[in-house]
């Protein structure tokens, strides 16, 4: 299990799959869009810069 320090270093904002729409919203593009998905924008999950998950890849 990752420590809190590890998780903060591997946050969405630093991930290669993070996409920011110029301050409007941010999405994760790890997987193809899922049309009609709840909590999604254009089919991609909405995330914040300080979110994190187990699929982090350095950008």
DAPE-V944828 format. One record per run of one state. SS is the DSSP state (2 for helix, 1 for strand, 0 for the rest). FROM is the first residue (numbers start at 1). LEN is the number of residues. If there is no record, write none. Layout:
ss=SS from=FROM len=LEN
ss=SS from=FROM len=LEN
//
This chain:
ss=0 from=1 len=3
ss=2 from=4 len=6
ss=0 from=10 len=2
ss=2 from=12 len=3
ss=1 from=15 len=1
ss=0 from=16 len=2
ss=1 from=18 len=3
ss=0 from=21 len=5
ss=1 from=26 len=3
ss=0 from=29 len=11
ss=1 from=40 len=2
ss=0 from=42 len=2
ss=1 from=44 len=4
ss=0 from=48 len=10
ss=1 from=58 len=1
ss=0 from=59 len=1
//
